[in-house]
Amino acid sequence: MHDDMISGILSGLFGGDIARFLARFRSAIVFIVVTGGIYALGFTAAIKAHGLHEGSRIFLAFLKTPAGVLAPAGCGLLAVVVAFIASIGTHRQDDR
């Protein structure tokens, strides 16, 4: 229950600003940056946990699985939807 309250407070404080920031960019750029960032963080985490050689091997094996492709792509698409909805909201505020 407390996690929901904290999440709501943080979303209220930072959600609008992040959405307006994302609304400035094209959808393809948002998708590529978010998806690439997830892959970069996963690669960095694998290297930190297992070392360069073993971490690289584990990460490349993960890329060959459906979850390795679809999960980051889904997060990228979610960011595009957020940016699209934010762009609708910013256009409405400009018209007033």
C-alpha positions as CSV (number, residue, x, y, z in Angstrom):
1,M,0.0,0.0,0.0
2,H,2.8,2.4,0.8
3,D,4.5,1.6,-2.5
4,D,1.4,2.8,-4.4
5,M,1.4,6.1,-2.5
6,I,5.1,6.7,-3.1
7,S,4.6,5.8,-6.8
8,G,1.7,8.2,-7.1
9,I,3.6,11.0,-5.5
10,L,6.6,10.5,-7.7
11,S,4.4,10.2,-10.8
12,G,2.7,13.4,-9.9
13,L,5.9,15.3,-9.3
14,F,8.0,14.1,-12.2
15,G,5.5,12.4,-14.6
16,G,4.3,15.6,-16.4
17,D,7.8,16.9,-16.8
18,I,9.1,13.7,-18.2
19,A,6.2,13.4,-20.6
20,R,6.6,17.0,-21.9
21,F,10.3,16.3,-22.4
22,L,9.6,13.1,-24.4
23,A,6.9,14.9,-26.5
24,R,9.6,17.0,-28.1
25,F,11.1,14.1,-29.9
26,R,10.0,11.9,-32.8
27,S,8.5,8.5,-32.0
28,A,11.3,6.6,-33.7
29,I,14.0,8.4,-31.7
30,V,12.2,7.7,-28.4
31,F,11.9,4.1,-29.3
32,I,15.5,3.6,-30.4
33,V,16.9,5.5,-27.4
34,V,14.8,3.6,-24.8
35,T,15.3,0.2,-26.4
36,G,19.1,0.8,-26.8
37,G,19.3,2.1,-23.2
38,I,17.7,-1.1,-21.9
39,Y,20.1,-3.2,-23.9
40,A,23.1,-1.1,-22.7
41,L,22.0,-1.4,-19.0
42,G,21.5,-5.2,-19.4
43,F,24.9,-5.6,-21.0
44,T,26.5,-3.4,-18.3
45,A,24.8,-5.4,-15.5
46,A,25.9,-8.7,-17.0
47,I,29.5,-7.6,-17.3
48,K,29.5,-6.3,-13.7
49,A,28.0,-9.5,-12.3
50,H,30.0,-12.0,-14.3
51,G,33.0,-10.3,-15.8
52,L,33.6,-9.3,-19.5
53,H,33.9,-12.6,-21.2
54,E,31.2,-14.5,-19.3
55,G,28.9,-11.5,-19.2
56,S,29.2,-11.0,-22.9
57,R,28.4,-14.7,-23.6
58,I,25.3,-14.6,-21.3
59,F,24.1,-11.3,-22.9
60,L,24.4,-12.7,-26.4
61,A,22.6,-15.8,-25.4
62,F,19.8,-13.7,-23.9
63,L,19.5,-11.7,-27.2
64,K,18.6,-14.9,-29.0
65,T,15.5,-15.6,-26.8
66,P,12.1,-14.1,-27.5
67,A,12.1,-12.3,-24.2
68,G,15.5,-10.7,-25.1
69,V,13.9,-9.1,-28.2
70,L,10.3,-8.5,-27.1
71,A,10.8,-7.1,-23.6
72,P,13.0,-4.2,-24.5
73,A,10.9,-3.5,-27.6
74,G,7.8,-3.5,-25.5
75,C,9.4,-1.0,-23.1
76,G,10.3,1.2,-26.1
77,L,6.8,1.1,-27.5
78,L,5.4,2.0,-24.0
79,A,7.7,5.0,-24.0
80,V,6.4,6.0,-27.5
81,V,2.8,5.8,-26.3
82,V,3.7,8.0,-23.3
83,A,5.4,10.5,-25.6
84,F,2.4,10.5,-27.9
85,I,-0.1,11.0,-25.1
86,A,2.0,13.8,-23.7
87,S,2.2,15.5,-27.1
88,I,-1.6,15.5,-27.2
89,G,-1.7,17.1,-23.8
90,T,0.9,19.8,-24.7
91,H,-1.0,20.8,-27.8
92,R,-4.2,21.3,-25.9
93,Q,-2.4,23.5,-23.3
94,D,-0.9,25.6,-26.1
95,D,-4.4,26.2,-27.7
96,R,-5.9,27.7,-24.5
